[in-house]
Amino acid sequence: MGVTRTPRERWIEEGLRALADGGPDAVRIEVLATRLGVTKGGFYGAFADRGALLTALLETWEREATDDVLEQVEREGGSPAVRARRAGALTFSDDRLLPIDLAVRDWARRDPDVAERLRRVDNRRMEVLREMIGQSVTDPDEIEARSLLAFCAAIGSHFLAADTEGRARGEILARATEFLFGPAR
């Protein structure tokens, strides 16, 4: 009987958890093997080395954060405002994608290759925002400004430590979203 190998996808999934929890330095083969309850020797059946795993993590994050999100948004339909809100919610208020996204952003500050991948993902996200906002706004400068503000609010809200006066942060973000996209219909 042959040896059962731990599937590549399980290594990637556990690697993404480690990345989200502690950044790229937390993605250690020995630690992942322990979490998976296997020996680290099986790792080399799935990946050539740790660098190959890190690349696979970034590829998986990029696909899930763009293609998968956009596919779900389009499948569920709705007005441009509703679709833009849904894309933001799927990306930046999700227990899975948000921590990975924030870890990749931190990692990109120190690694130019990761920074280039993040730039590609963010550019794709901005294209989607421009397209959705452009369905109700015609001025190119206003489209760009609203897209940038929406993206900055989505990311920045996770780093802002300031208190909001008289309202919960969620209420303020909902109001800002309405200001940028109009009422949800």
Secondary structure in CASP SS format (residue, H / E / C, confidence):
PFRMAT SS
TARGET T0000
AUTHOR 0000-0000-0000
METHOD secondary structure of the structure
MODEL  1
M C 1.00
G C 1.00
V C 1.00
T C 1.00
R C 1.00
T C 1.00
P C 1.00
R H 1.00
E H 1.00
R H 1.00
W H 1.00
I H 1.00
E H 1.00
E H 1.00
G H 1.00
L H 1.00
R H 1.00
A H 1.00
L H 1.00
A H 1.00
D H 1.00
G H 1.00
G C 1.00
P H 1.00
D H 1.00
A H 1.00
V C 1.00
R C 1.00
I H 1.00
E H 1.00
V H 1.00
L H 1.00
A H 1.00
T H 1.00
R H 1.00
L H 1.00
G C 1.00
V C 1.00
T C 1.00
K H 1.00
G H 1.00
G H 1.00
F H 1.00
Y H 1.00
G H 1.00
A H 1.00
F C 1.00
A C 1.00
D C 1.00
R H 1.00
G H 1.00
A H 1.00
L H 1.00
L H 1.00
T H 1.00
A H 1.00
L H 1.00
L H 1.00
E H 1.00
T H 1.00
W H 1.00
E H 1.00
R H 1.00
E H 1.00
A H 1.00
T H 1.00
D H 1.00
D H 1.00
V H 1.00
L H 1.00
E H 1.00
Q H 1.00
V H 1.00
E H 1.00
R H 1.00
E H 1.00
G C 1.00
G C 1.00
S C 1.00
P H 1.00
A H 1.00
V H 1.00
R H 1.00
A H 1.00
R H 1.00
R H 1.00
A H 1.00
G H 1.00
A H 1.00
L H 1.00
T H 1.00
F H 1.00
S C 1.00
D C 1.00
D C 1.00
R C 1.00
L H 1.00
L H 1.00
P H 1.00
I H 1.00
D H 1.00
L H 1.00
A H 1.00
V H 1.00
R H 1.00
D H 1.00
W H 1.00
A H 1.00
R C 1.00
R C 1.00
D C 1.00
P H 1.00
D H 1.00
V H 1.00
A H 1.00
E H 1.00
R H 1.00
L H 1.00
R H 1.00
R H 1.00
V H 1.00
D H 1.00
N H 1.00
R H 1.00
R H 1.00
M H 1.00
E H 1.00
V H 1.00
L H 1.00
R H 1.00
E H 1.00
M H 1.00
I H 1.00
G C 1.00
Q C 1.00
S C 1.00
V C 1.00
T C 1.00
D C 1.00
P H 1.00
D H 1.00
E H 1.00
I H 1.00
E H 1.00
A H 1.00
R H 1.00
S H 1.00
L H 1.00
L H 1.00
A H 1.00
F H 1.00
C H 1.00
A H 1.00
A H 1.00
I H 1.00
G H 1.00
S C 1.00
H C 1.00
F C 1.00
L C 1.00
A C 1.00
A C 1.00
D C 1.00
T C 1.00
E C 1.00
G C 1.00
R C 1.00
A C 1.00
R H 1.00
G H 1.00
E H 1.00
I H 1.00
L H 1.00
A H 1.00
R H 1.00
A H 1.00
T H 1.00
E H 1.00
F H 1.00
L H 1.00
F H 1.00
G C 1.00
P C 1.00
A C 1.00
R C 1.00
END
